[in-house]
Structure formats: C-alpha cells, structure tokens
Amino acid sequence: MAKIWKIDDDYDCVRLDRFLRKKYSEVPLGAIMRAIRKGRVTVNGEKTDPSYRLHRGDEVSVPFEDPAKLKPSLNVVDKPLEVIFMDENVLIINKPAGLLSQPAFKEDDSVVNRALNLINKTKGGFIPTPAHRLDRNISGVMALALNPRSLRALTSMFRNRRVAKKYLAVVRGRLTGEGVIEAPLERDEHLLKTVVSKGEGKRSVTRYMSLSAGNHASLVALEPITGRPHQLRVHLSHIGHPIVGDVKYGDSGKEARRPMLHAYSLEIFGNDLSYLAGKKFCAPLPADLAGVINLFDLSLDTIIGML
C-alpha cells in the first residue's frame, strides 16, 4: 500500500530525490531512482523528475514500506573528514577523491556516514545532507546542511545561483586564453553516461580560464554556470581537451588513476544564511593533482593566491 507524504515547511523547495533519500535512507538509491523513473513515485498524482522541487502542500505517493518500520538506516563510520568550516547549521569539508558523497547502501563509507560520527548525531536525528554533490573520484569543497532550516537555505542558494563553485583541472593538450562552453547535455541510458545532446538536452554552460599551458597538458580554472551531472568533464572532452585521468570521457588514463579535477572554492553570496554571505571556503590542492601538475611542468604560481 502506498505511503502518502504531505510536504511541510521543512521540505519546501527540496528536490524529490533528496526528500526520498532522507525519508527512506534504508532503501538503495538505485531502487529509489527506478521507482521515480517508472512513475511508481508520484507528486500530486503525477509522474515527475527526480530533480522536481517540492512545495509545501504537495502530496508524494511512495511505494516503499513506512520508514518507521525499517531498521536504523545508516551506519556511523568512524573515519576522519577534513573540516574547512563547521557550526550548528553547516558543515563544509574537503572531500577526498574515492569517497562517496552519500551512501548507495547503508553500509557504504561516505561523507554522510562520516559526518554522522563527526557531529555525534543519533540515528534517529537529522541526517547531514549534501547541498550539492561531488562525483566519487572528484575531490574538493563540499557543503552539507545540518538541520532542516539550513537545508532549505542552502538549497535555495544553489538553485538561485547565489553561490559560486570553482574548480581546477589538468586537461590534455594546449588550451590557452579563456572562454565559455555552451553545449546542451543529456543522460544516455545505453552508454550510462552524460553526453552532448543532438536534440533538446538541458542547457549547460561552463566558463574556463587557462592558468598554465604546456605542449601536452594545461592547467585550467573552471566555473560551472549550470550544474548538470558530469558537466565539466563532458564539456572539456567536447572541445577536445579531456581531463587527464578521465577514462570515461576520453582520456587514456596513463598519468592518473582518476580525473584530475578538484573543487577548490565555494563562495556564498546569498542572504539565506546571512552570516555566511561574502565568505569563501577553499580546499587545499590534493597531492595527486599537484603531482600531475609537476609531471607536465605546469606552473603553480597562478593558483597560489587562489587556495
């Protein structure tokens, strides 16, 4: 029998998939996404996308068992997180490459599981929730909400582009100057990856600026104006400069075992959490990325003041 949730102020403007992950953290992420895609999850009686923003008063029909009957959902993982900033509302960390942002299964090691240990929450309390995601093999700045109020505030700021996320990447070939990449993206379910759309994909825009250009590779700063999955990786491959180590999107992977992409700063402009407005949080360069920069004789001088 379907469970009906009526959305209150705590989940106003929260994405549907994030709401379900919060309420059904015992259910594998893949099962949640399949249920949404197949229309087994509905909002106000209609099939919708995982990215749909819920509104106060919406009724969400869910085919899963009442979460009150499920076992405790997440394992607390006693492993460290590199904290950049933390208070009662927000946790900002430097995520290491290789760590999931949130678990697909309750036993997974992830930022969320480690954050539970860090903030000493009980399993029945509010689960730290990423305001945005970094791919498992991408490092850098990541923000998590620690209560419903901050989740609404962060969600609003990201949705309305009142934050600026900037990345560093080492890419193949000599890329000079600066510019804008605008190419619509879509998910290819057959290839299981994001691709540049030949039809009506989602508008996707990336700014880039070359910081150091060599004969075989270049160091670039990147700013995603839109926030599509794998956007930076696909856009750079699209212009003929795949990220070094990104085998999925066209690189050989000879010099690196993961994409050499690092989220180096997160700047907040919005006033939803007014005391954070104007603050910029930066993540130190990971050792593997610094090593690849040196391997290609690229200059770090241009980024010393950025980190």
LOVEX-797592 format. One line per field, with one value per residue (C-alpha): residue number from 1; residue in three letters; chain; x, y, z. Coordinates in steps of 0.1 Angstrom, whole numbers, plus 5000, padded with zeros to 4 digits. Each point is the difference from the previous one (the first is absolute). Layout:
<sites>
num c(NUM / ...)
residuo c(ala / ...)
cadena c(A / ...)
X c(X / ...)
Y c(Y / ...)
Z c(Z / ...)
</sites>
This chain:
<sites>
num c(1 / 2 / 3 / 4 / 5 / 6 / 7 / 8 / 9 / 10 / 11 / 12 / 13 / 14 / 15 / 16 / 17 / 18 / 19 / 20 / 21 / 22 / 23 / 24 / 25 / 26 / 27 / 28 / 29 / 30 / 31 / 32 / 33 / 34 / 35 / 36 / 37 / 38 / 39 / 40 / 41 / 42 / 43 / 44 / 45 / 46 / 47 / 48 / 49 / 50 / 51 / 52 / 53 / 54 / 55 / 56 / 57 / 58 / 59 / 60 / 61 / 62 / 63 / 64 / 65 / 66 / 67 / 68 / 69 / 70 / 71 / 72 / 73 / 74 / 75 / 76 / 77 / 78 / 79 / 80 / 81 / 82 / 83 / 84 / 85 / 86 / 87 / 88 / 89 / 90 / 91 / 92 / 93 / 94 / 95 / 96 / 97 / 98 / 99 / 100 / 101 / 102 / 103 / 104 / 105 / 106 / 107 / 108 / 109 / 110 / 111 / 112 / 113 / 114 / 115 / 116 / 117 / 118 / 119 / 120 / 121 / 122 / 123 / 124 / 125 / 126 / 127 / 128 / 129 / 130 / 131 / 132 / 133 / 134 / 135 / 136 / 137 / 138 / 139 / 140 / 141 / 142 / 143 / 144 / 145 / 146 / 147 / 148 / 149 / 150 / 151 / 152 / 153 / 154 / 155 / 156 / 157 / 158 / 159 / 160 / 161 / 162 / 163 / 164 / 165 / 166 / 167 / 168 / 169 / 170 / 171 / 172 / 173 / 174 / 175 / 176 / 177 / 178 / 179 / 180 / 181 / 182 / 183 / 184 / 185 / 186 / 187 / 188 / 189 / 190 / 191 / 192 / 193 / 194 / 195 / 196 / 197 / 198 / 199 / 200 / 201 / 202 / 203 / 204 / 205 / 206 / 207 / 208 / 209 / 210 / 211 / 212 / 213 / 214 / 215 / 216 / 217 / 218 / 219 / 220 / 221 / 222 / 223 / 224 / 225 / 226 / 227 / 228 / 229 / 230 / 231 / 232 / 233 / 234 / 235 / 236 / 237 / 238 / 239 / 240 / 241 / 242 / 243 / 244 / 245 / 246 / 247 / 248 / 249 / 250 / 251 / 252 / 253 / 254 / 255 / 256 / 257 / 258 / 259 / 260 / 261 / 262 / 263 / 264 / 265 / 266 / 267 / 268 / 269 / 270 / 271 / 272 / 273 / 274 / 275 / 276 / 277 / 278 / 279 / 280 / 281 / 282 / 283 / 284 / 285 / 286 / 287 / 288 / 289 / 290 / 291 / 292 / 293 / 294 / 295 / 296 / 297 / 298 / 299 / 300 / 301 / 302 / 303 / 304 / 305 / 306 / 307)
residuo c(met / ala / lys / ile / trp / lys / ile / asp / asp / asp / tyr / asp / cys / val / arg / leu / asp / arg / phe / leu / arg / lys / lys / tyr / ser / glu / val / pro / leu / gly / ala / ile / met / arg / ala / ile / arg / lys / gly / arg / val / thr / val / asn / gly / glu / lys / thr / asp / pro / ser / tyr / arg / leu / his / arg / gly / asp / glu / val / ser / val / pro / phe / glu / asp / pro / ala / lys / leu / lys / pro / ser / leu / asn / val / val / asp / lys / pro / leu / glu / val / ile / phe / met / asp / glu / asn / val / leu / ile / ile / asn / lys / pro / ala / gly / leu / leu / ser / gln / pro / ala / phe / lys / glu / asp / asp / ser / val / val / asn / arg / ala / leu / asn / leu / ile / asn / lys / thr / lys / gly / gly / phe / ile / pro / thr / pro / ala / his / arg / leu / asp / arg / asn / ile / ser / gly / val / met / ala / leu / ala / leu / asn / pro / arg / ser / leu / arg / ala / leu / thr / ser / met / phe / arg / asn / arg / arg / val / ala / lys / lys / tyr / leu / ala / val / val / arg / gly / arg / leu / thr / gly / glu / gly / val / ile / glu / ala / pro / leu / glu / arg / asp / glu / his / leu / leu / lys / thr / val / val / ser / lys / gly / glu / gly / lys / arg / ser / val / thr / arg / tyr / met / ser / leu / ser / ala / gly / asn / his / ala / ser / leu / val / ala / leu / glu / pro / ile / thr / gly / arg / pro / his / gln / leu / arg / val / his / leu / ser / his / ile / gly / his / pro / ile / val / gly / asp / val / lys / tyr / gly / asp / ser / gly / lys / glu / ala / arg / arg / pro / met / leu / his / ala / tyr / ser / leu / glu / ile / phe / gly / asn / asp / leu / ser / tyr / leu / ala / gly / lys / lys / phe / cys / ala / pro / leu / pro / ala / asp / leu / ala / gly / val / ile / asn / leu / phe / asp / leu / ser / leu / asp / thr / ile / ile / gly / met / leu)
cadena c(A / A / A / A / A / A / A / A / A / A / A / A / A / A / A / A / A / A / A / A / A / A / A / A / A / A / A / A / A / A / A / A / A / A / A / A / A / A / A / A / A / A / A / A / A / A / A / A / A / A / A / A / A / A / A / A / A / A / A / A / A / A / A / A / A / A / A / A / A / A / A / A / A / A / A / A / A / A / A / A / A / A / A / A / A / A / A / A / A / A / A / A / A / A / A / A / A / A / A / A / A / A / A / A / A / A / A / A / A / A / A / A / A / A / A / A / A / A / A / A / A / A / A / A / A / A / A / A / A / A / A / A / A / A / A / A / A / A / A / A / A / A / A / A / A / A / A / A / A / A / A / A / A / A / A / A / A / A / A / A / A / A / A / A / A / A / A / A / A / A / A / A / A / A / A / A / A / A / A / A / A / A / A / A / A / A / A / A / A / A / A / A / A / A / A / A / A / A / A / A / A / A / A / A / A / A / A / A / A / A / A / A / A / A / A / A / A / A / A / A / A / A / A / A / A / A / A / A / A / A / A / A / A / A / A / A / A / A / A / A / A / A / A / A / A / A / A / A / A / A / A / A / A / A / A / A / A / A / A / A / A / A / A / A / A / A / A / A / A / A / A / A / A / A / A / A / A / A / A / A / A / A / A / A / A / A / A / A / A / A / A / A / A / A / A / A / A / A / A / A / A / A / A / A / A / A / A)
X c(5000 / 5014 / 5011 / 4989 / 5022 / 4986 / 5029 / 5005 / 5023 / 5029 / 5001 / 4987 / 5023 / 5019 / 5006 / 4978 / 5029 / 5016 / 4967 / 4997 / 5036 / 4994 / 4968 / 5011 / 5037 / 4997 / 4989 / 5028 / 5004 / 4996 / 4966 / 4988 / 5011 / 4983 / 4968 / 5000 / 5008 / 4973 / 4974 / 4996 / 5007 / 4976 / 4996 / 4963 / 4991 / 5025 / 5033 / 5028 / 5038 / 5024 / 5011 / 4965 / 4999 / 4973 / 4977 / 4981 / 4968 / 5012 / 4989 / 5026 / 4989 / 5028 / 4998 / 5025 / 4992 / 4995 / 5034 / 4990 / 4999 / 5035 / 5032 / 5024 / 5011 / 5036 / 5032 / 5021 / 5035 / 5028 / 5024 / 5013 / 4987 / 5021 / 4978 / 5003 / 4971 / 4974 / 4973 / 4965 / 4986 / 5026 / 5030 / 5025 / 5027 / 5028 / 4987 / 5028 / 4998 / 4986 / 4974 / 4963 / 4980 / 4972 / 4995 / 4982 / 4997 / 5000 / 5033 / 5019 / 5027 / 4990 / 5002 / 4965 / 5010 / 5031 / 4982 / 4976 / 5029 / 5016 / 4969 / 4991 / 4965 / 4977 / 4986 / 4965 / 5011 / 5005 / 5024 / 5026 / 4989 / 5023 / 4988 / 5018 / 5020 / 5035 / 5006 / 5016 / 5034 / 5000 / 5015 / 4993 / 4977 / 4966 / 4972 / 4975 / 4969 / 4997 / 4963 / 4969 / 5003 / 5035 / 4990 / 4973 / 5024 / 5028 / 4976 / 4986 / 5035 / 5012 / 4968 / 5001 / 5037 / 5009 / 5031 / 5031 / 5018 / 5034 / 5022 / 5035 / 5008 / 5029 / 4988 / 5016 / 5016 / 5009 / 4970 / 5006 / 4979 / 4965 / 4965 / 4966 / 4989 / 4963 / 4987 / 4968 / 5003 / 4979 / 5004 / 5006 / 4985 / 5016 / 5035 / 4993 / 5016 / 4992 / 5004 / 4997 / 4964 / 4992 / 4965 / 4984 / 5023 / 5003 / 5017 / 5035 / 5027 / 5036 / 5025 / 5037 / 5033 / 5034 / 5025 / 5030 / 5002 / 5026 / 5006 / 4982 / 4977 / 4986 / 4988 / 4966 / 4976 / 4963 / 4967 / 4968 / 4973 / 4975 / 5003 / 4994 / 5014 / 5036 / 4996 / 5037 / 5013 / 4977 / 5005 / 5038 / 4999 / 4976 / 5026 / 5028 / 5016 / 4989 / 5011 / 5031 / 4991 / 4963 / 4998 / 4962 / 5001 / 5028 / 5034 / 5025 / 5005 / 5038 / 5011 / 4971 / 4977 / 4971 / 4989 / 5023 / 4972 / 4998 / 4972 / 5023 / 4976 / 4964 / 4989 / 4967 / 4981 / 4965 / 4984 / 4980 / 5028 / 5009 / 5030 / 5017 / 4994 / 5032 / 5021 / 5022 / 5010 / 5031 / 5013 / 5038 / 5013 / 5001 / 5034 / 4991 / 4989 / 5031 / 5021 / 4984 / 5004 / 5037 / 5002 / 4989 / 5022 / 4971 / 5003 / 4983 / 5008 / 4966 / 4981 / 5019 / 4978 / 4968 / 5004)
Y c(5000 / 5034 / 5024 / 5036 / 5028 / 5036 / 5025 / 5025 / 5030 / 4977 / 4986 / 5030 / 5005 / 4967 / 4977 / 4970 / 4975 / 5017 / 4999 / 4962 / 4994 / 5017 / 4981 / 4966 / 4999 / 4962 / 4996 / 4998 / 5032 / 4980 / 4987 / 5035 / 5013 / 4971 / 5006 / 5037 / 4992 / 4974 / 5022 / 4979 / 5032 / 5028 / 5036 / 5012 / 4968 / 5007 / 4985 / 5025 / 5003 / 4993 / 5037 / 5013 / 5026 / 4991 / 5027 / 5003 / 4981 / 4976 / 4964 / 4974 / 4964 / 4975 / 4961 / 4992 / 4987 / 5026 / 5011 / 4997 / 4962 / 4999 / 4993 / 5028 / 5014 / 5011 / 4986 / 5026 / 4998 / 5009 / 5015 / 5035 / 5029 / 5031 / 5028 / 5034 / 5016 / 4987 / 5014 / 4989 / 5006 / 4992 / 4976 / 5008 / 4974 / 4992 / 4967 / 4976 / 4982 / 4965 / 5008 / 4999 / 5032 / 4979 / 4963 / 4978 / 4974 / 5005 / 4983 / 5022 / 5023 / 5035 / 5037 / 4997 / 4969 / 5017 / 5032 / 4981 / 4990 / 5034 / 5018 / 4972 / 4997 / 4971 / 4980 / 5014 / 5036 / 5022 / 4984 / 5024 / 5007 / 5011 / 5033 / 4988 / 4970 / 4992 / 4968 / 4973 / 5005 / 5038 / 5019 / 5033 / 5024 / 4985 / 5015 / 4981 / 5012 / 4990 / 5009 / 5005 / 5038 / 5000 / 4974 / 5023 / 5030 / 4982 / 4984 / 5034 / 5016 / 4972 / 5001 / 5038 / 5001 / 5020 / 4978 / 4998 / 4966 / 5001 / 4970 / 4993 / 4974 / 4987 / 4994 / 4984 / 5022 / 5037 / 5021 / 5037 / 5031 / 4999 / 4994 / 4985 / 4965 / 4998 / 4966 / 4983 / 4968 / 4969 / 4966 / 4970 / 4970 / 4976 / 5014 / 5008 / 5034 / 5036 / 5011 / 5032 / 4999 / 5001 / 5009 / 5019 / 4993 / 5021 / 5033 / 4997 / 5028 / 4999 / 5028 / 4992 / 5019 / 4986 / 5004 / 4982 / 4985 / 4974 / 4980 / 4969 / 5012 / 5032 / 5012 / 5016 / 5017 / 4991 / 5014 / 4981 / 5026 / 4971 / 4969 / 4969 / 4966 / 4996 / 5034 / 5011 / 4966 / 4998 / 5036 / 4998 / 4968 / 5016 / 5027 / 4975 / 5004 / 4971 / 5001 / 4980 / 4967 / 5002 / 4967 / 5001 / 5032 / 4994 / 5001 / 4971 / 5000 / 4995 / 5026 / 4999 / 4975 / 5025 / 5032 / 5028 / 5023 / 5018 / 5022 / 5027 / 5026 / 5007 / 5036 / 5010 / 5031 / 4993 / 5013 / 4969 / 4993 / 5037 / 4995 / 4980 / 5025 / 5011 / 4972 / 4978 / 4965 / 4984 / 4965 / 4993 / 4983 / 4962 / 4983 / 4980 / 5031 / 5019 / 4971 / 5000 / 5038 / 4995 / 4971 / 5022 / 5029 / 5022 / 5031 / 5002 / 5037 / 5011 / 4980 / 5008 / 5029 / 4980 / 4973)
Z c(5000 / 4990 / 5027 / 4995 / 5012 / 5003 / 4996 / 5028 / 5005 / 5008 / 4965 / 4980 / 4969 / 5006 / 4970 / 4999 / 4999 / 5030 / 5019 / 4993 / 5010 / 5033 / 5007 / 4986 / 5006 / 5006 / 4963 / 4975 / 4979 / 4968 / 5011 / 5008 / 4966 / 4982 / 5019 / 4989 / 4964 / 4997 / 5015 / 5032 / 5019 / 4992 / 5011 / 5001 / 4981 / 4971 / 4989 / 5004 / 4998 / 5029 / 4999 / 5005 / 5028 / 5025 / 5013 / 5033 / 4996 / 4973 / 5005 / 4992 / 4995 / 5008 / 4994 / 5028 / 5035 / 5027 / 5011 / 5037 / 4994 / 4985 / 5018 / 5010 / 4967 / 5000 / 5015 / 5017 / 4986 / 5024 / 4974 / 4997 / 4979 / 4992 / 5014 / 4984 / 5020 / 5023 / 5023 / 5010 / 4965 / 4975 / 4995 / 4972 / 4993 / 4976 / 4986 / 4990 / 4967 / 5002 / 5027 / 4991 / 5008 / 5014 / 5004 / 4974 / 5027 / 5037 / 5006 / 4975 / 5011 / 4990 / 5009 / 5016 / 5021 / 5012 / 5008 / 5022 / 5021 / 4999 / 5013 / 5025 / 4988 / 5009 / 4972 / 5006 / 4996 / 4969 / 4976 / 4986 / 4964 / 4972 / 4984 / 4968 / 4989 / 4989 / 4980 / 5020 / 4983 / 5002 / 5029 / 5016 / 5018 / 5009 / 5021 / 5022 / 5018 / 5037 / 5006 / 4979 / 5001 / 4986 / 4974 / 4987 / 5000 / 4982 / 4975 / 4992 / 4996 / 4977 / 4980 / 4996 / 4992 / 5031 / 5004 / 4978 / 4996 / 4984 / 4989 / 4989 / 4974 / 4980 / 4964 / 4969 / 4974 / 4999 / 5011 / 5002 / 5008 / 5014 / 4987 / 5005 / 4990 / 4994 / 4989 / 5011 / 5019 / 5005 / 5016 / 4977 / 5017 / 4975 / 5006 / 5036 / 4998 / 4992 / 4964 / 4980 / 4987 / 4962 / 5009 / 5028 / 5029 / 5032 / 4996 / 5014 / 5002 / 5013 / 5002 / 4997 / 5004 / 4992 / 5029 / 4985 / 4965 / 4990 / 4968 / 5013 / 5028 / 5016 / 5034 / 4998 / 5024 / 4995 / 5011 / 4993 / 4993 / 4999 / 5022 / 4978 / 5010 / 4986 / 4982 / 5003 / 4989 / 4970 / 4989 / 5001 / 4980 / 4976 / 4991 / 4996 / 5034 / 5022 / 5036 / 5007 / 5016 / 4989 / 4981 / 4999 / 4979 / 4976 / 5018 / 4999 / 5038 / 4996 / 5025 / 5025 / 5015 / 5004 / 4983 / 5009 / 5011 / 5033 / 5015 / 5015 / 5012 / 5010 / 5004 / 5015 / 4988 / 5012 / 5032 / 5010 / 5025 / 5003 / 5023 / 4972 / 4972 / 4984 / 5014 / 4978 / 5010 / 4983 / 4999 / 4998 / 4969 / 5004 / 4996 / 4969 / 4981 / 5011 / 4987 / 4966 / 4997 / 5007 / 4976 / 4971 / 5012 / 5005 / 5022 / 5034 / 5003 / 4987 / 5026 / 5031 / 5008 / 4992 / 5026)
</sites>
